[in-house]
Amino acid sequence: MMGYVDALQQRLLQRFDLRDADFGEIVSSKLQLEALQAAGEELNNSSQAETIAWLVKKVAVLEARVHALAFALHERETQAHHGNGKDIEPPVDGLSLLSLAPSQSVSVEMDENVIQEGFYAPERTKEEKPFRWLGPNPIARVYVQKSKKPLDLKLHVNTAFKGVELEAVRVALNGGTWATAEVKRAGAAYVLSFRPEPGSDDSGLTDYVDIDCGVTYSPASEGGTDKRKLGIALARIEMVGA
């Protein structure tokens, strides 16, 4: 894996040619070199699995920040258009999932569009409802639209893998203290209710919810073929301002 980083650095170095300079490209290349150097230092002596986990986390954080920046720019353009008496175009693509103005209620499906760290790829129930298994580590994070505080937070959980106690699941909002769950049955699934206090990292353009299920287990340890380490099967997060 380190060989790929070194190769990218060498390729970028070959692109510095001031005879026909595109200084924007030069600045971009220099920033990429610095980023690759920092990545190389962080990933030194890392295993392939550790490297992949590091890359996935980096991509998730970057996507969250890009979405937030896109909304900040859209909000500025919207205000400018209002000032000029122009019609306002609605946000495009999936960017309406995030907003600068805190919402009274937020609902996030754990599908292909959710911005998250620490979950496996989305799956579907027999009813075609999306969900994701938390894992391989017991703690994961989901980025959500800004909500009014204080708020009630609910995790809609299809099931927990054998050995994972739903009563032990905790959440933290924006780096705040961990809140414990009140567990209720909802048909064949479960609803975990919380009243988390937001942390000092509450001033960002988005909220984020950390979820701790305490422990994860692999079906392979019980003779199964699935080698993943699984915690809870999360279907949806709901947040309602109190």
VEXRO-866585 format. One record per atom (N, C-alpha, C, O): residue in three letters; x, y, z. Coordinates in steps of 0.001 Angstrom, whole numbers, padded with zeros to 6 digits, always signed. Each point is the difference from the previous one (the first is absolute). Layout:
BEGIN
alaXYZ/...
This chain:
BEGIN
met+000838-001212+000000/met-000838+001212+000000/met+000871+001260+000000/met-000317+000995-000652/met+001434-001064+001408/met+000891+001155+000025/met+000610+000249-001366/met+000334+001139-000329/gly-000180-002199-000484/gly+000550+000177-001337/gly-000877+000883-000858/gly+000508+000773-000813/tyr-001831-000873+000980/tyr-000923+000848-000755/tyr+000165+001458+000389/tyr-000039+000877-000863/val+000225-000604+002157/val+000208+001372+000459/val+001279+000567-000592/val+000007+001132-000484/asp+001073-001900+000516/asp+001274+000452-000570/asp-000133+000267-001500/asp+000536+000986-000508/ala-001252-001868-000202/ala-000174+000168-001450/ala-000779+001280-000309/ala+000339+000715-000944/leu-001366-000423+001718/leu-000763+001228-000202/leu+000863+001228+000248/leu-000101+000987-000728/gln+000946-001039+001745/gln+000898+001119+000279/gln+000951+000243-001165/gln+000213+001147-000393/gln+000362-002210-000165/gln+000931+000137-001119/gln-000699+000557-001232/gln+000562+000835-000708/arg-001784-001291+000447/arg-000745+000489-001166/arg-000305+001481+000134/arg+000094+000751-000971/leu-000461-000328+002186/leu-000284+001417+000215/leu+001257+000844-000151/leu-000059+001097-000556/leu+001185-001584+001037/leu+001251+000739-000119/leu+000371+000230-001457/leu+000556+001045-000337/gln-000857-002012-000537/gln+000317+000124-001411/gln-000834+001066-000701/gln+000323+000408-001116/arg-001395+000043+001765/arg-000904+000965-000633/arg+000406+001446+000272/arg-000626+000913-000539/phe+001656-000673+001358/phe+000449+001367+000262/phe+000882+000455-001156/phe+001166-000386-000082/asp-001711+001197-000803/asp+000723+000504-001165/asp-000402+001452-000197/asp-001111+000289-000444/leu+002024+000628+000778/leu-000311+001427-000036/leu+000097+000598-001403/leu-000308+001178-000180/arg+000723-001951-000804/arg+000135+000549-001353/arg-001364+000343-000587/arg-000128+000969-000748/asp-000859-001733+001072/asp-001358+000287-000453/asp-000911-000134+001211/asp-000840-000897+000067/ala+001018+001797+000883/ala-000546-000194+001341/ala-001487+000300+000072/ala-000465+001036-000475/asp-000261-001946+001067/asp-001363+000236+000464/asp+000112+000052+001517/asp+000025-001035+000666/phe+000043+002262-000120/phe+000329+000123+001414/phe-001100-000567+000900/phe+000282-000435+001117/gly-001527+000434-001591/gly-001052-000648+000771/gly+000268-001492+000124/gly-000202-000589+001062/glu+000664-000026-002169/glu+000318-001422+000016/glu+001213-000268+000877/glu+000058-001021+000685/ile+000906+001925-000699/ile+001192-000179+000829/ile-000360+000038+001480/ile+000470-000829+000780/val-001300+001790-000396/val-000427+000083+001390/val-000762-001257+000397/val+000204-000540+001088/ser-001090+000072-001980/ser-000762-001216+000279/ser+000939-001192+000175/ser-000171-000806+000915/ser+001169+000700-001805/ser+000948-001107+000093/ser+000802+000051+001294/ser+000254-001033+000618/lys+000147+002241-000206/lys+000764+000135+001238/lys-000836-000435+001204/lys+000491-000693+000892/leu-001766+001110-000878/leu-000881-000392+001099/leu-000218-001514+000018/leu-000075-000617+001063/gln-000024+000029-002262/gln-000152-001457-000062/gln+001246-000700+000526/gln-000094-001008+000700/leu+001263+001546-001042/leu+001243-000585+000510/leu+000065+000044+001520/leu+000391-000970+000648/glu-000785+002118-000088/glu+000014+000125+001452/glu-000973-000981+000640/glu+000297-000598+001034/ala-001477+000436-001665/ala-000986-000937+000531/ala+000514-001433-000084/ala-000192-000788+000926/leu+000851+000447-002044/leu+000548-001347-000150/leu+001124-000256+000998/leu+000125-001099+000540/gln+000689+002121-000302/gln+001078-000164+000972/gln-000566-000251+001395/gln+000493-000856+000735/ala-001545+001620-000376/ala-000628-000190+001305/ala-000645-001383+000096/ala+000072-000660+001037/ala-000704+000231-002138/ala-000620-001323+000000/ala+001050-001093+000146/ala-000196-000973+000729/gly+001320+001146-001435/gly+001067-000981+000104/gly+000537-000138+001414/gly+000291-001102+000465/glu-000166+002232+000210/glu+000479-000045+001381/glu-001009-000677+000918/glu+000382-000757+000892/glu-001690+001032-001108/glu-001036-000609+000847/glu-000119-001495-000250/glu-000251-000770+000927/leu+000432+000358-002179/leu-000225-001398-000359/leu+001260-000843+000066/leu-000032-001184-000336/asn+001133+001766+000761/asn+001245-000744+000088/asn-000169-001209+000913/asn-000437+000123+001144/asn+000794-001302-001677/asn-000079-001272+000737/asn-001438-000442+000269/asn-000226-000873+000838/ser-000752+001460-001535/ser-001382-000422+000164/ser-000296-001210-000883/ser+000577-000149-001077/ser-001476-000708+001541/ser-000428-001141-000791/ser-000970+000458-001077/ser-000477+001135+000028/gln+000184-002019-000980/gln-000937+000355-001061/gln-001377+000307+000574/gln-000650+000952-000432/ala+000195-001750+001405/ala-001312+000231+000611/ala-000037+001344+000710/ala-000990+000724-000098/glu+002064-000380+000817/glu+000055+001281+000699/glu+000009+001157-000991/glu-000612+001039+000249/thr+001303-001217-001369/thr+000062+001039-001022/thr-001371+000243-000625/thr-000405+001145-000202/ile-000310-002235-000104/ile-001335+000136-000590/ile-000942+000699+000970/ile-000764+000877-000403/ala+000812-001257+001680/ala-000851+000638+001006/ala+000312+001488+000108/ala-000908+000820+000136/trp+002194-000472-000196/trp+000421+001406+000068/trp-000537+000774-001200/trp-000482+001123+000151/leu+000564-001722-001349/leu-000468+000661-001208/leu-001516+000205+000025/leu-000491+001063-000381/val-000250-002080+000831/val-001456+000121+000070/val-000393+001134+000943/val-000896+000784-000312/lys+001556-000696+001451/lys-000307+001060+000963/lys+000305+001373-000601/lys-000787+000934+000154/lys+001932-000810-000840/lys+000359+001275-000621/lys-001042+000423-001033/lys-000408+001160-000038/val-000019-002108-000799/val-000986+000310-001035/val-001316+000441+000628/val-000624+000947-000479/ala+000191-001624+001547/ala-001256+000359+000656/ala+000055+001417+000553/ala-000949+000769-000157/val+002066-000420+000807/val+000146+001344+000562/val+000006+001048-001107/val-000636+001047+000123/leu+001370-001338-001224/leu+000061+000946-001106/leu-001375+000192-000641/leu-000377+001124-000330/glu-000374-002215+000153/glu-001332+000117-000594/glu-000908+000853+000869/glu-000756+000828-000509/ala+000829-001029+001826/ala-000830+000790+000901/ala+000335+001479-000115/ala-000897+000843-000031/arg+002185-000527-000033/arg+000407+001404-000087/arg-000359+000605-001341/arg-000354+001177-000069/val+000440-001963-001009/val-000377+000500-001318/val-001491+000306-000041/val-000403+001029-000542/his-000421-001908+001107/his-001440+000241+000047/his-000304+001275+000784/his-000813+000820-000426/ala+001472-000662+001572/ala-000237+001187+000817/ala+000431+001262-000737/ala-000699+001013+000042/leu+001851-001069-000719/leu+000476+001154-000761/leu-000945+000326-001144/leu-000256+001171-000279/ala-000265-002197-000387/ala-000941+000229-001108/ala-001231+000733+000492/ala-000517+000879-000690/phe+000041-001231+001878/phe-001170+000679+000526/phe+000320+001412+000443/phe-000834+000897-000128/ala+002030-000691+000648/ala+000382+001355+000374/ala+000029+000899-001229/ala-000458+001141+000050/leu+000999-001655-001156/leu+000048+000778-001239/leu-001400+000217-000559/leu-000321+001080-000494/his-000512-002124+000577/his-001373+000145-000492/his-000757+001040+000808/his-000764+000788-000559/glu+000972-000782+001879/glu-000686+000968+000848/glu+000428+001423-000360/glu-000831+000907-000041/arg+002114-000713-000217/arg+000494+001327-000367/arg-000597+000441-001334/arg-000402+001152-000158/glu+000345-002098-000819/glu-000582+000339-001292/glu-001488+000302+000135/glu-000512+000901-000665/thr-000181-001645+001519/thr-001424+000220+000214/thr-000259+001392+000548/thr-000900+000698-000467/gln+001692-000290+001462/gln-000151+001333+000576/gln+000277+001076-001033/gln-000686+001021-000035/ala+001690-001245-000810/ala+000320+000972-001043/ala-001135+000118-001011/ala-000335+001098-000445/his-000251-002235+000087/his-001109+000013-000953/his-001215+000706+000583/his-000694+000728-000709/his+000431-000938+001997/his-001107+000695+000652/his+000214+001518-000073/his-000933+000767-000239/gly+002173-000367+000451/gly+000302+001431-000034/gly-000187+000596-001370/gly-000297+001188-000127/asn+000469-002013-000926/asn-000147+000499-001366/asn-001395-000241-000572/asn-000265+000316-001160/gly-000621-000876+001979/gly-001360-000247-000454/gly-000108-001139-000988/gly-000960-000052-000770/lys+001922-000870+000767/lys-000021-001118-000946/lys-000694-001199+000628/lys-000105-000116+001221/asp-000369-000779-002097/asp-000598-001229+000492/asp+001079-000896+000571/asp+001143+000022-000456/ile-001508-000814+001460/ile+000947-000869+000675/ile-000167-001424-000501/ile-001104-000544-000016/glu+002195-000039-000385/glu-000015-001394-000416/glu+000178-000890+001220/glu+000805+000329+000870/pro-001523-001441-000771/pro+000184-000908+001128/pro+001341-000702-000090/pro+000572-000083-001087/pro-000048-000431+002204/pro+001258-000755-000039/pro-000136-001195-000921/pro-001084-000565-000147/val+002193+000185-000473/val-000022-001104-000949/val+000577-001248+000637/val+000581+000045+001084/asp-000756-001186-001795/asp+000504-001296+000425/asp-000474-000320+001417/asp-001142+000291+000355/gly+002020-000893+000454/gly-000396-000387+001344/gly+000418+001001+001045/gly+000012-000322+001188/leu+000333+001536-001596/leu+000548+000957+000945/leu-001027+000522+000983/leu+000379+000570+001023/ser-001689-000744-001298/ser-001009+000472+000932/ser-000032-000827+001272/ser-000750+000320+000923/leu+001554-001383-000854/leu+000086-000778+001232/leu+000643+000811+001108/leu-000209-000291+001178/leu+000979+001291-001530/leu+000677+000833+000979/leu-000440+001442-000172/leu-000300+000428-001114/ser+000260+000323+002200/ser-000463+001375-000076/ser+000698+000844+001035/ser+000401-000505+001049/leu-000249+001791-001332/leu+000605+000894+000970/leu-000955+000299+001136/leu+000434+000094+001148/ala-001724+000059-001425/ala-000972+000330+001025/ala-000389-001257+000764/ala-000365-000999-000618/pro+000435+001021+001967/pro-000391-001179+000781/pro-001447-000378-000276/pro-000869+000867-000083/ser+000617-002146-000056/ser-001334-000492-000285/ser-000668-000486+001283/ser+000672-000413+000946/gln-002000+000467-000926/gln-000742-000500+001158/gln+000052-001522+000071/gln+000013-000574+001088/ser+000017-000077-002247/ser+000064-001462-000024/ser+000870-000466-001159/ser+000018+000610-001069/val+000701-001702+001301/val+000898-000568-000999/val-000178-001515+000005/val-000067-000620+001062/ser-000009+000030-002247/ser-000077-001449-000123/ser+001032-000442-001031/ser+000017+000507-001122/val+000836-001447+001498/val+001088-000455-000868/val-000100-001502-000182/val+000108-000756+000966/glu-000313+000319-002205/glu-000001-001416-000322/glu+001439-000471-000179/glu+000835+000726-000539/met-000555-001923+000987/met+001357-000543-000114/met+000170-000689-001359/met+000250-001203-000080/asp-000393+001993-000974/asp+000083-000533-001351/asp+001317+000382-000657/asp+000991+000251+000687/glu-000977-000206-002016/glu+001231+000297-000740/glu+000417+001457+000126/glu+001152+000326-000283/asn-002052+000560+000700/asn+000283+001428-000001/asn+000482+000547+001338/asn+000491+001127+000067/val-000625-001905+000987/val+000371+000503+001314/val+001512+000218+000082/val+000781-000777-000551/ile-000383+001840+001245/ile+001420+000284+000218/ile+000361-000558+001360/ile-000505+000468+001020/gln+001371-001460-000995/gln+000245-000734+001229/gln+001440-000506+000073/gln+000721-000030-000997/glu-000334-000358+002186/glu+001263-000687+000242/glu-000304-001167+000929/glu-000680+000174+001011/gly+001179-001365-001343/gly-000112-001111+000928/gly-001154-000944-000244/gly-000345-000783+000885/phe-000273+000833-002078/phe-001054-000939-000362/phe+000404-000759-001258/phe+000803+000475-000804/tyr-001372-001652+000654/tyr+000193-000758-001226/tyr-000928+000525-001104/tyr-000836+000872+000235/ala+001001-001412-001418/ala-000800+000421-001152/ala-001489-000243+000274/ala-000347-000912+000749/pro-000530+001720-001348/pro-001434-000157+000253/pro-000541-001327-000508/pro+000464-000539-001005/glu-001457+000026+001726/glu-000720-001206-000401/glu-001488+000323-000020/glu-000401+001111+000348/arg-000424-002081-000754/arg-001448+000203-000091/arg-000724-001151+000693/arg+000415-001158-000064/thr-001512+001520+000728/thr-000856-001018+000584/thr-000860-000627-001094/thr+000077+000401-001162/lys-000887-001375+001530/lys-000911-000609-000968/lys-000986+001022-000543/lys-000501-000129-001117/glu+000231+001155+001932/glu-000908+001077-000427/glu+000731+001114-000739/glu-000574+001058-000253/glu+001853-001293-000100/glu+000823+000963-000728/glu+000298+001263+000808/glu+000217+001065-000578/lys-000205-001174+001905/lys+000370+001118+000858/lys+001505-000051+000266/lys+000524-001061+000340/pro+000190+002202-000489/pro+001457-000022+000177/pro+000394-000075+001473/pro-000724+000466+000879/phe+001884-001060-000633/phe+000619+000010+001322/phe+001488-000265-000173/phe+000444-000457-001054/arg+000310+000745+002088/arg+001438-000270-000001/arg+000392-000630+001330/arg-000495+000384+001060/trp+001397-001361-001139/trp+000592-000564+001198/trp+001112+000914+000498/trp+000855+000432-000774/leu-000872-000144+002064/leu+001086+000741+000624/leu+001170-000955+000193/leu-000188-001117+000481/gly+001388+001539-000849/gly+001180-000836+000144/gly+001077+000424-000980/gly-000262+000823-000878/pro+001466-001361+001003/pro+000400-001048+000942/pro+000240+000486+001429/pro-000047-000796+000938/asn+000304+002102-000763/asn+000218+000527+001338/asn-001338+000338+000648/asn-000971+000255-000712/pro+000890-000246+002046/pro-001274+000235+000677/pro-000505+001438-000098/pro-001181+000250+000242/ile+002049+000700-000591/ile-000397+001401-000046/ile-000017+000489-001443/ile+000963-000203-000741/ala-002062+000850+000341/ala-000154+000509-001354/ala-000565+001411+000068/ala-000397+000470+001067/arg+000364+000205-002219/arg-000461+001393-000045/arg-000875+000212-001232/arg+000264-000546-001072/val-001324+001362+001252/val-000882+000387-001101/val-000124+001517-000002/val-000271+000605+001037/tyr+000471+000017-002212/tyr-000158+001447-000161/tyr-001432+000292-000430/tyr-000525-000630-000917/val-000099+001593+001590/val-001416+000289-000251/val-000213+001499-000114/val+000870+000802+000341/gln-002044-000446-000827/gln-000381+001402-000115/gln-000061+000650+001381/gln-000377-000641+000980/lys+000748+001904-000915/lys-000036+000747+001251/lys-001413+000016+000565/lys-000962+000243-000729/ser+000835-000506+002042/ser-001305-000051+000652/ser-000063+000980+001159/ser+001022+000359+000585/lys-002233+000069-000264/lys-000203+000881+001147/lys+000245-000769+001294/lys-000340-001178+000107/lys+000922+001846+000857/lys+000327-000611+001284/lys-000845+000634+001108/lys-000381+001166-000098/pro+000085-001943+001160/pro+000289-001427+000193/pro-000864-000852-000921/pro-000939+000496-000623/leu+001265-001775+000543/leu-000732-000852-000915/leu-000143-001409+000551/leu+000750-000428+000877/asp-001730-000275-001415/asp-000186-001427+000253/asp+000548-000749-001206/asp-000305+000344-001142/leu+001111-001365+001395/leu+000643-000761-001068/leu-000426-001456+000107/leu-000012-000576+001087/lys-000338-000012-002223/lys-000421-001399-000024/lys+000784-000779-001052/lys+000182+000462-001126/leu+000272-001634+001509/leu+000612-000941-000930/leu-001002-001109-000273/leu-000466-000667+000924/his+000135+000470-002198/his-000878-001099-000391/his+000887-001169-000411/his+000685+000050-001022/val-000711-001097+001833/val+000928-001119-000145/val-000771-001257-000373/val-000941-000384+000694/asn+001338-000256-001789/asn-000657-001239-000422/asn+000299-001133+000963/asn-000891-000759+000379/thr+002158+000651+000013/thr+000418-001059+000903/thr+001399+000313+000514/thr+000663+000913-000491/ala-000227-001673+001474/ala+001376+000062+000490/ala+000592-001389-000142/ala-000688-001002+000196/phe+001963+000945-000537/phe+000612-001314-000139/phe+000104-000656+001374/phe+000134+000680+001017/lys-000196-001977-001003/lys+000011-000778+001238/lys+001156+000418+000904/lys+001160-000023-000412/gly-001486+000404+001647/gly+001012+000442+000954/gly+000055+001502+000177/gly+000596+000482+000962/val-001214+000284-001882/val-000043+001458+000101/val-001285+000394+000727/val-001094-000346-000447/glu+001214+001059+001553/glu-001150+000404+000803/glu-000484+001376-000424/glu+000750+000974+000066/leu-002005-000890-000502/leu-000545+001286-000436/leu-000040+001008+001145/leu+000177+001197-000228/glu-000407-001662+001452/glu-000038+000896+001149/glu+001346+000656+000264/glu+000062+001026+000678/ala+001021-001600-001203/ala+001337+000549+000212/ala+000414+000996-001079/ala+001055+000625+000109/val-001882-000468-001157/val+000335+000923-001085/val-000045+001438+000519/val-000910+000377+000738/arg+001906+000419-001137/arg+000080+001406+000395/arg+000152+000873-001238/arg+000473-000460-001039/val-000879+001730+001158/val+000254+000968-001066/val+000592+001270+000610/val-000214+000302+001174/ala+000958+000431-001994/ala+000521+001318+000369/ala-000233+000931-001175/ala+000178-000389-001154/leu-000577+001620+001449/leu-000309+000982-001040/leu+001066+001075-000035/leu+000229+000696+000990/asn+000424-000565-002141/asn+001021+001036-000201/asn+001077-000027+001079/asn+000430+001042+000496/gly-000004-002248-000146/gly+001083-000136+000970/gly-000420+000185+001440/gly+000855+000178+000867/gly-002160-000215-000580/gly-000493+000173+001361/gly+000134-001265+000824/gly+000601-000979-000441/thr-001169+001003+001652/thr+000066-001161+000879/thr-000904-001109-000537/thr-000981+000264-000694/trp+001325-001496+001022/trp-000762-001149-000469/trp-001348-000064+000695/trp-000088+000183+001214/ala-000965-000443-001986/ala-001355-000163+000530/ala-000416-001457-000152/ala+000293-000630-001016/thr-000975+000095+002022/thr-000416-001395-000027/thr-001393-000140-000621/thr-000743+000973-000126/ala+000412-002208-000259/ala-001200-000255-000791/ala-001174-000450+000851/ala+000157-000677+001015/glu-001329+001075-001463/glu-001256-000605+000451/glu-000494-000842-001165/glu-000278+000527-001077/val+000170-001838+001289/val-000282-000931-001084/val-001466-000408+000013/val-000542-000391+001034/lys-000096+000489-002214/lys-001387-000441-000152/lys-000113-000869-001242/lys+000669+000236-001005/arg-001513-001229+001092/arg-000262-000865-001149/arg-000921+000727-000972/arg-000920+000696+000430/ala+001149-000843-001725/ala-000840+000605-001037/ala-000254-001057-001068/ala+000668-000026-001033/gly-001646-000848+001293/gly-000239-001119-000901/gly+001138-000992+000094/gly+000317-000505+001077/ala+000298+000230-002228/ala+001141-000913-000015/ala+001320+000727+000233/ala+001055-000632+000058/ala-001108+001960+000077/ala+001209+000802+000170/ala-000006+000670+001379/ala-000794-000339+000877/tyr+001720+001311-000719/tyr+000140+000686+001282/tyr+000202+001495-000239/tyr+000510+000417-001040/val-000925+000381+002032/val+000259+001432-000013/val+000781+000345+001259/val-000450-000267+001115/leu+001634+000867-001303/leu+000849+000426+001111/leu-000107+001512+000120/leu+000352+000717-000936/ser-000829-000222+002068/ser-000229+001435+000197/ser+001064+000592+000910/ser+000430-000619+000974/phe-000011+001855-001323/phe+001053+000696+000744/phe-000367+001480+000135/phe-000833+000520-000741/arg+001471+000137+001696/arg-000099+001460+000140/arg+001435+000527+000189/arg+000376+000388+001107/pro+000411-000375-002174/pro+001421+000360+000135/pro+000226+001503+000149/pro-000727+000811-000574/glu+001725-000463+001337/glu+000428+001393+000133/glu+001110+000261-001013/glu+000996-000723-000006/pro-001139+001742-000857/pro+001054+000267-000988/pro+001289+000427+000660/pro-000001+000634+001055/gly+001115-000993-001699/gly+001309+000355+000529/gly+000463+001360-000473/gly-000755+000746-000625/ser+001989-000434+000924/ser+000574+001299-000354/ser+000193+000145-001505/ser+000207+001109-000494/asp-000273-002231-000245/asp+000179+000020-001456/asp-001348+000192-000690/asp-000259-000607-001039/asp-000609+001459+001619/asp-001370+000162-000466/asp-000167+001153-000988/asp-001111+000258-000462/ser+002207+000442+000131/ser-000111+001202-000825/ser+000197-000261-001489/ser-000031+000938-000796/gly+000234-002197+000403/gly+000245-000309-001401/gly-001251+000131-000854/gly-001090+000248+000515/leu+001252-000414-001824/leu-001112+000111-000931/leu-000890-001233+000027/leu-001132+000045-000482/thr+001627-001144+001037/thr-000782-001227+000118/thr+000115-000530+001427/thr+000893+000390+000753/asp-001808-001281-000400/asp+000113-000762+001241/asp+000621-001348-000319/asp-000026-000455-001144/tyr+000584-000178+002167/tyr+000420-001386-000178/tyr-000341-000792+001251/tyr+000103+000495+001122/val-000509-001730-001346/val-000429-000893+001065/val+000987-001156+000091/val+000179-000744-000964/asp+000456+000592+002114/asp+000855-001154+000254/asp-000842-001076+000671/asp-000767+000289+000918/ile+000911-001528-001378/ile-000778-001124+000507/ile+000966-001065+000509/ile+000892-000435-000728/asp-001070+000020+001972/asp+000851-001010+000629/asp-000876-001181+000407/asp-000850+000124+000882/cys+001063-001272-001532/cys-000772-001189+000354/cys+000762-000923+000940/cys-000434-001119+000275/gly+001580+001599+000216/gly+000724-000728+001029/gly+000932-001072-000501/gly+001147-000073+000444/val-001607-000769-001362/val+000800-001127-000467/val-000552-000473-001339/val-001173+000220-000301/thr+002006-000865-000496/thr-000444-000611-001251/thr+000468-001449-000031/thr+001011-000354+000606/tyr-001762-000475-001321/tyr+000320-001418-000107/tyr-000073-000430-001458/tyr-000693+000622-000806/ser+001409-001686+000475/ser+000005-000516-001367/ser-000802-001289-000084/ser+000166-000884+000840/pro-001039+000760-001847/pro-000700-001277-000206/pro+000965-001161-000208/pro-000330-001147+000302/ala+001525+001443-000820/ala+000979-001060-000235/ala+000434-000669+001298/ala+000407-001161-000003/ser-000495+001899+001121/ser+000400-000581+001289/ser-000977-001071+000461/ser+000305-000780+000902/glu-001491+000743-001529/glu-000990-001007+000335/glu-000209-000984-001144/glu-001029-000672-000074/gly+002002+000597-000805/gly-000052-000963-001094/gly-000580+000520-001287/gly-000120-000751-000967/gly-000249+002040+000924/gly-000548+000570-001221/gly+001078+000356-001001/gly+001191-000116+000289/thr-001612+000552-001468/thr+000947+000363-001057/thr+000286+001495-000031/thr+000958+000432-000640/asp-001784+000368+001330/asp+000173+001458+000025/asp+001092+000355+001006/asp-000155-000227+001200/lys+001256+000784-001696/lys+001141+000321+000863/lys-000054+001424+000552/lys+000892+000411+000742/arg-001928+000340-001099/arg-000121+001355+000518/arg-000248-000014+001499/arg-000511-000979+000543/lys+000876+002071+000124/lys-000309+000187+001411/lys-001185+000951+000089/lys+000102+001158-000404/leu-001226-001638+000930/leu-001271+000708-000068/leu-000470+000449+001380/leu+000243-000663+001009/gly-000928+001816-000994/gly-000581+000509+001234/gly-001511+000058-000109/gly-000686-000985+000272/ile+000160+002148-000673/ile-001440+000162-000189/ile-000292+000267-001472/ile+000826+000558-000722/ala-002029-000970+000289/ala-000459+000257-001368/ala-000872+001245+000040/ala-001188-000079+000315/leu+001776+001234-000634/leu-000677+001295+000122/leu-000734+000341-001287/leu+000587-000019-001082/ala-001888+000333+001202/ala-000806+000344-001166/ala-000199+001487-000174/ala+000003+000503-001124/arg-000178+000212+002234/arg-000330+001433-000129/arg+000339+000727+001300/arg-000056-000572+001088/ile+000411+001852-001234/ile+000192+000897+001136/ile-001030+001116-000095/ile-000169+000600-001061/glu-000510-000322+002147/glu-000960+001107+000053/glu+000420+000960+001110/glu+000367-000419+001098/met-000429+001729-001408/met+000321+001030+000978/met-001103+001042-000037/met-000313+000540-001061/val-000280-000254+002224/val-001089+000968+000087/val+000315+000997+001097/val+000263-000380+001141/gly-000291+001669-001495/gly+000259+001040+000974/gly-001070+000020+001093/gly-001197-000043-000285/ala+001642+000109+001523/ala-000946-000042+001118/ala-000613+001371+000245/ala-000821+000157+000904/
